[in-house]
Amino acid sequence: MLLFFIRLGTCRIFLYICNIIIIRYMQQEYRKLREAVEQKAGKQLRTPMDFEWLSEKIEARVKELVSSSTLMRIWGYRKGVATRQTTLDVLARYLGYADYVTFCNWAPAFSDEPQSDEVMARHLRTTDIQIGQRVELTWQPDRRCVAELRKDGCFEVKEAEHTKLSVGDTFVCDVFIEGEPLYMSSLIHEGRPQMVYVVGKKDGIRFKIEE
């Protein structure tokens, strides 16, 4: 009997610790969401009028309503029930993500990172790609394109899905860096004058060489 109570107590302690870990993780994700929304909105939210203003901006952008009182509760200015998943999804869509889970998986962490640093991420130089090889690029939320390196050093878009880029577009790029925006110089899009274009501006790109 004593052993039973010892085991019961151990299980309760374990569940208590797990619950604390989950709560802290959720608080971190909520903070990251709040910081991302404020960055997107371009202002810190402090007064009731700020939350009324944000509610209107969200509705104008995603055509879904999150009341100012709900926003104030998420920001900790009012007490209330736990925030619904659907509300978090709306805020994530305001940021350009499909839903809150996608935001948690893809959104960068907010930190005081230095403005300059050595690139340690996986990367691919154009000089390491053979003429005729294709590079598949993907970025959030569901963008994808495949570009082939030509003899003149330009890349030509061969496939394009859910992006403003079109098949036949050409661009110049020196390096592809995983998790960083890709800046395309001398982009010629549908015969228009050359431009500089960026993809994956918020969350960066993913790339792989097609075999």
C-alpha angles and dihedrals in degrees: 000000000000090000090052092056092046090053091045091052091048091052091050091050091049092050090047092053092047090051091052091050092050093048092050091048091051091049090053092050092047090051091050090050093049092049091048092050092049090048090050092047092047097230143071115253114231111135135052088250089056090057092046088053092049092048089056092047092051092049091048092051104041101017091236127112127234109175122232090241090056091049091050089052091051090050091050098248093117134034121234148117124321116288114262120241090235090059092051088049091055092052090049091051089051086059092049100260127125093237143330095280090055090049092053091049098046111023115106119241115255111238143140094266118171117262092231129037144141114279106246098164123105109279142173126212120213089232088063092057121087122228108268095025118127129222121204114214125193132178139164138328098011106313122144138169137166118213129190124210112237131204092257091060095255126121119231121206109238099171131022129181128181092345138108089240115099135208107270096032114133131206143165123238131168100194141007114215121194112240094009131101116266115228113203114201123200092016112179107198118190092332096306123136117285117279141173111249133184129205127189090024095162106032105015130236138285119216143185135174113244114232 
